[in-house]
Amino acid sequence: MIAGLEEVTSGDVMISGKDVTEEDPSDRGIAMVFQTYALYPHMSVEQNMGFGLKVAGRPKAEVEKKVRQAADILKLTEYLDRRPGQLSGGQRQRVAIGRAIVRDPEIFLFDEPLSNLDAELRVGMRIEIARLHQELGNTMIYVTHDQTEAMTLADKIVVLRRGRVEQVGSPAALYDDPDNVFVGGFIGSPKMNFLAGEIRDGGVDVAGSLLPLPPLKTQLENRAHVTVGIRPEHLRLAAENEPSVPFTVDFSEFLGGTSYLYGKIADTACVVTVDRQAITRAGAVLRLTTDAATVCLFDEDEQRIR
């Protein structure tokens, strides 16, 4: 809809304060970068990058200048005479981005641009796109199913589910303060742990242990059923007299400076982030707790209780 390729059924599309809802796609000042590069195999890098400007009838000198400028930004100058088949996946994606840059658009639309790349190339291209955004300053709208890409690249994230907006905010806001279970589980890797709880005696009963409630404006009734959301890094070993829940370790994952413990709390799968010295054998039972301020509570409709 932003690009003008789908009909808008309600609302308006505004770009730089201008209503473009009825504008043709070519008049909206938008450039798209696709998942499948969409490069012409028989053309050189230079020809691919400048093709749109050439079709638009721009002077040859202008096309060459803009292509050279984009190639310099994307570190493609030495590849301008090569064809797409002679490039790596990351280089081909940079050519596709360069083709968008030369149009000098108001907005860049990125549609899953890194999904065809392997893990190492994805990391490198994420850095390239972040650097490009800093240099150009243009608005970039980036569609991805990879929450790591969203968290590392975005100033603002819009979380969609089945065509509906679930939450809008900065990466930190969505991570620390999710509006519902879906957002809490989608944002973050490993995802938020969710445990069944029951309000009792001014606390929340989880696995038979009474944990303190986070600060709330909502008055909760005794015996109300809730879902307790806790990030893996917010679970920690409990001191002797602290309220705690039993965590049975199934296996551990060593990642260098950080490790993950995978296991169960009351038959619910959970993940705990620990430092490298805290690796624990399978079958061990740990007593875990958390600080009340880090706990998120959700109602029976999976919506946040605040």
Stockholm file with secondary structure:
# STOCKHOLM 1.0

chainA/1-306         MIAGLEEVTSGDVMISGKDVTEEDPSDRGIAMVFQTYALYPHMSVEQNMGFGLKVAGRPKAEVEKKVRQAADILKLTEYLDRRPGQLSGGQRQRVAIGRAIVRDPEIFLFDEPLSNLDAELRVGMRIEIARLHQELGNTMIYVTHDQTEAMTLADKIVVLRRGRVEQVGSPAALYDDPDNVFVGGFIGSPKMNFLAGEIRDGGVDVAGSLLPLPPLKTQLENRAHVTVGIRPEHLRLAAENEPSVPFTVDFSEFLGGTSYLYGKIADTACVVTVDRQAITRAGAVLRLTTDAATVCLFDEDEQRIR
#=GR chainA/1-306 SS CCSSSSCCCSSCCEETTEECTTSCGGGSCEEEECTTCCCCTTSCHHHHHHHHHHHTTCCHHHHHHHHHHHHHHTTCGGGTTSCGGGSCHHHHHHHHHHHHHTTCCSEEEEESTTTTSCHHHHHHHHHHHHHHHHHHCCEEEEECSCHHHHHHHCSSEEEEETTEEEEEECHHHHHHSCSBHHHHHHSSSSCCEEEEEEEETTEEEETTEEEECCCCSSCCCTTCEEEEEECGGGCEECCTTSCCEEEEEEEEEECSSEEEEEEEETTEEEEEEEEGGGCCCTTCEEEEECCGGGCEEECTTSBEEC
#=GC SS_cons         CCSSSSCCCSSCCEETTEECTTSCGGGSCEEEECTTCCCCTTSCHHHHHHHHHHHTTCCHHHHHHHHHHHHHHTTCGGGTTSCGGGSCHHHHHHHHHHHHHTTCCSEEEEESTTTTSCHHHHHHHHHHHHHHHHHHCCEEEEECSCHHHHHHHCSSEEEEETTEEEEEECHHHHHHSCSBHHHHHHSSSSCCEEEEEEEETTEEEETTEEEECCCCSSCCCTTCEEEEEECGGGCEECCTTSCCEEEEEEEEEECSSEEEEEEEETTEEEEEEEEGGGCCCTTCEEEEECCGGGCEEECTTSBEEC
//
